[in-house]
């Protein structure tokens, strides 16, 4: 997941960076770094964000390198 994809997902979920950080249990500075592209977004976080943003199981399977369901 890229920083721009994360920002778009947060917008789709109507979450600020601080609200997203609280929701997913990370430091707000970490969320800011992910959104700025200064730090790689962990696969598990990308998976969770995509699930919550409604991208569905197919896209999440692709993250793991597996076959789409």
GULO-271785 format. One record per atom (N, C-alpha, C): residue in one letter; residue number from 0; y, z, x. Coordinates in Angstrom, 2 decimals. Layout:
BEGIN
['a',NUM,[Y,Z,X]]
...
***
This chain:
BEGIN
['x',0,[-1.17,0.00,0.86]]
['x',0,[0.00,0.00,0.00]]
['x',0,[1.23,0.00,0.90]]
['x',1,[2.14,-0.87,0.57]]
['x',1,[3.39,-0.93,1.33]]
['x',1,[4.42,0.02,0.74]]
['x',2,[5.48,0.23,1.49]]
['x',2,[6.57,1.09,1.01]]
['x',2,[7.18,0.51,-0.25]]
['x',3,[7.36,-0.80,-0.31]]
['x',3,[7.96,-1.40,-1.50]]
['x',3,[7.04,-1.26,-2.72]]
['x',4,[5.73,-1.35,-2.51]]
['x',4,[4.78,-1.13,-3.61]]
['x',4,[4.85,0.31,-4.10]]
['x',5,[4.98,1.25,-3.18]]
['x',5,[5.10,2.66,-3.56]]
['x',5,[6.37,2.88,-4.37]]
['x',6,[7.47,2.34,-3.89]]
['x',6,[8.74,2.50,-4.62]]
['x',6,[8.64,1.89,-6.02]]
['x',7,[8.00,0.73,-6.14]]
['x',7,[7.84,0.09,-7.45]]
['x',7,[6.96,0.95,-8.36]]
['x',8,[5.92,1.54,-7.81]]
['x',8,[5.04,2.40,-8.61]]
['x',8,[5.80,3.63,-9.08]]
['x',9,[6.62,4.21,-8.22]]
['x',9,[7.40,5.38,-8.62]]
['x',9,[8.36,5.00,-9.75]]
['x',10,[8.94,3.82,-9.65]]
['x',10,[9.85,3.35,-10.70]]
['x',10,[9.08,3.17,-12.01]]
['x',11,[7.90,2.57,-11.91]]
['x',11,[7.07,2.35,-13.10]]
['x',11,[6.68,3.68,-13.75]]
['x',12,[6.45,4.70,-12.92]]
['x',12,[6.08,6.03,-13.43]]
['x',12,[7.30,6.87,-13.78]]
['x',13,[8.49,6.34,-13.55]]
['x',13,[9.75,7.06,-13.80]]
['x',13,[9.80,8.37,-13.02]]
['x',14,[9.39,8.30,-11.75]]
['x',14,[9.39,9.47,-10.88]]
['x',14,[10.38,9.28,-9.74]]
['x',15,[11.12,10.33,-9.44]]
['x',15,[11.93,10.32,-8.23]]
['x',15,[10.99,10.62,-7.06]]
['x',16,[11.48,10.43,-5.86]]
['x',16,[10.67,10.77,-4.68]]
['x',16,[10.33,12.25,-4.67]]
['x',17,[11.30,13.11,-5.04]]
['x',17,[11.01,14.55,-5.03]]
['x',17,[10.02,14.93,-6.11]]
['x',18,[10.14,14.32,-7.30]]
['x',18,[9.19,14.62,-8.37]]
['x',18,[7.78,14.15,-8.00]]
['x',19,[7.69,12.99,-7.36]]
['x',19,[6.39,12.47,-6.93]]
['x',19,[5.79,13.38,-5.86]]
['x',20,[6.60,13.85,-4.94]]
['x',20,[6.12,14.76,-3.89]]
['x',20,[5.55,16.03,-4.52]]
['x',21,[6.26,16.59,-5.47]]
['x',21,[5.76,17.80,-6.16]]
['x',21,[4.47,17.50,-6.91]]
['x',22,[4.46,16.38,-7.61]]
['x',22,[3.29,16.00,-8.42]]
['x',22,[2.03,15.85,-7.58]]
['x',23,[2.19,15.25,-6.40]]
['x',23,[1.02,14.97,-5.56]]
['x',23,[0.84,15.95,-4.41]]
['x',24,[1.67,17.01,-4.40]]
['x',24,[1.47,18.09,-3.44]]
['x',24,[1.78,17.75,-2.00]]
['x',25,[2.79,16.93,-1.79]]
['x',25,[3.19,16.61,-0.41]]
['x',25,[4.65,17.02,-0.22]]
['x',26,[5.03,17.18,1.02]]
['x',26,[6.41,17.52,1.34]]
['x',26,[7.32,16.35,0.97]]
['x',27,[8.49,16.66,0.46]]
['x',27,[9.41,15.62,0.04]]
['x',27,[9.79,14.70,1.21]]
['x',28,[9.86,15.25,2.42]]
['x',28,[10.18,14.42,3.59]]
['x',28,[9.07,13.40,3.86]]
['x',29,[7.83,13.81,3.61]]
['x',29,[6.71,12.88,3.77]]
['x',29,[6.85,11.73,2.78]]
['x',30,[7.14,12.05,1.53]]
['x',30,[7.33,11.02,0.51]]
['x',30,[8.48,10.09,0.90]]
['x',31,[9.56,10.65,1.40]]
['x',31,[10.71,9.84,1.83]]
['x',31,[10.31,8.89,2.95]]
['x',32,[9.52,9.38,3.89]]
['x',32,[9.07,8.53,5.01]]
['x',32,[8.16,7.42,4.52]]
['x',33,[7.27,7.74,3.57]]
['x',33,[6.40,6.70,3.00]]
['x',33,[7.24,5.63,2.32]]
['x',34,[8.21,6.06,1.52]]
['x',34,[9.04,5.12,0.77]]
['x',34,[9.94,4.28,1.68]]
['x',35,[10.27,4.84,2.82]]
['x',35,[11.11,4.11,3.78]]
['x',35,[10.29,3.20,4.69]]
['x',36,[8.98,3.35,4.65]]
['x',36,[8.13,2.55,5.52]]
['x',36,[8.03,3.10,6.93]]
['x',37,[8.51,4.34,7.12]]
['x',37,[8.49,4.96,8.44]]
['x',37,[7.15,5.62,8.75]]
['x',38,[6.32,5.76,7.73]]
['x',38,[5.03,6.40,7.92]]
['x',38,[4.01,5.68,7.04]]
['x',39,[2.80,5.49,7.57]]
['x',39,[1.75,4.82,6.82]]
['x',39,[1.32,5.66,5.62]]
['x',40,[1.10,5.01,4.50]]
['x',40,[0.67,5.69,3.28]]
['x',40,[-0.85,5.79,3.32]]
['x',41,[-1.38,7.03,3.27]]
['x',41,[-2.84,7.19,3.32]]
['x',41,[-3.53,6.47,2.16]]
['x',42,[-4.73,5.98,2.41]]
['x',42,[-5.49,5.24,1.40]]
['x',42,[-5.70,6.08,0.15]]
['x',43,[-5.98,7.38,0.32]]
['x',43,[-6.22,8.22,-0.85]]
['x',43,[-4.97,8.34,-1.71]]
['x',44,[-3.81,8.40,-1.08]]
['x',44,[-2.54,8.47,-1.83]]
['x',44,[-2.31,7.14,-2.54]]
['x',45,[-2.53,6.04,-1.85]]
['x',45,[-2.35,4.72,-2.46]]
['x',45,[-3.27,4.57,-3.67]]
['x',46,[-4.49,5.03,-3.55]]
['x',46,[-5.47,4.98,-4.65]]
['x',46,[-4.95,5.76,-5.85]]
['x',47,[-4.50,6.98,-5.63]]
['x',47,[-3.99,7.84,-6.69]]
['x',47,[-2.76,7.21,-7.36]]
['x',48,[-1.85,6.72,-6.55]]
['x',48,[-0.63,6.11,-7.08]]
['x',48,[-0.97,4.91,-7.95]]
['x',49,[-1.87,4.07,-7.48]]
['x',49,[-2.24,2.88,-8.24]]
['x',49,[-2.93,3.25,-9.55]]
['x',50,[-3.77,4.26,-9.52]]
['x',50,[-4.42,4.71,-10.76]]
['x',50,[-3.38,5.18,-11.76]]
['x',51,[-2.47,6.03,-11.31]]
['x',51,[-1.47,6.58,-12.21]]
['x',51,[-0.49,5.52,-12.69]]
['x',52,[-0.21,4.54,-11.87]]
['x',52,[0.75,3.49,-12.25]]
['x',52,[0.11,2.44,-13.15]]
['x',53,[-1.19,2.59,-13.41]]
['x',53,[-1.85,1.69,-14.35]]
['x',53,[-2.34,0.39,-13.77]]
['x',54,[-2.61,0.37,-12.48]]
['x',54,[-3.11,-0.87,-11.87]]
['x',54,[-4.60,-1.06,-12.11]]
['x',55,[-5.25,-0.02,-12.58]]
['x',55,[-6.64,-0.15,-12.99]]
['x',55,[-7.65,-0.07,-11.87]]
['x',56,[-8.89,0.00,-12.26]]
['x',56,[-10.02,0.19,-11.35]]
['x',56,[-10.19,-1.00,-10.40]]
['x',57,[-10.00,-2.20,-10.90]]
['x',57,[-10.22,-3.39,-10.06]]
['x',57,[-9.37,-3.33,-8.79]]
['x',58,[-8.10,-3.07,-8.93]]
['x',58,[-7.20,-3.04,-7.77]]
['x',58,[-7.56,-1.88,-6.85]]
['x',59,[-7.98,-0.75,-7.39]]
['x',59,[-8.33,0.40,-6.56]]
['x',59,[-9.59,0.13,-5.75]]
['x',60,[-10.54,-0.58,-6.34]]
['x',60,[-11.75,-0.95,-5.60]]
['x',60,[-11.41,-1.84,-4.41]]
['x',61,[-10.45,-2.71,-4.59]]
['x',61,[-10.04,-3.61,-3.51]]
['x',61,[-9.46,-2.83,-2.34]]
['x',62,[-8.83,-1.68,-2.62]]
['x',62,[-8.29,-0.85,-1.55]]
['x',62,[-9.39,-0.37,-0.62]]
['x',63,[-10.54,-0.07,-1.20]]
['x',63,[-11.65,0.45,-0.41]]
['x',63,[-12.45,-0.65,0.28]]
['x',64,[-12.05,-1.88,0.06]]
['x',64,[-12.78,-2.99,0.66]]
['x',64,[-14.03,-3.36,-0.12]]
['x',65,[-14.20,-2.73,-1.28]]
['x',65,[-15.36,-3.00,-2.11]]
['x',65,[-15.13,-4.18,-3.02]]
['x',66,[-16.14,-4.49,-3.75]]
['x',66,[-16.06,-5.58,-4.72]]
['x',66,[-15.36,-5.07,-5.97]]
['x',67,[-14.50,-5.86,-6.55]]
['x',67,[-13.87,-5.48,-7.81]]
['x',67,[-14.93,-5.26,-8.88]]
['x',68,[-14.66,-4.29,-9.74]]
['x',68,[-15.61,-3.96,-10.82]]
['x',68,[-15.59,-5.01,-11.91]]
***
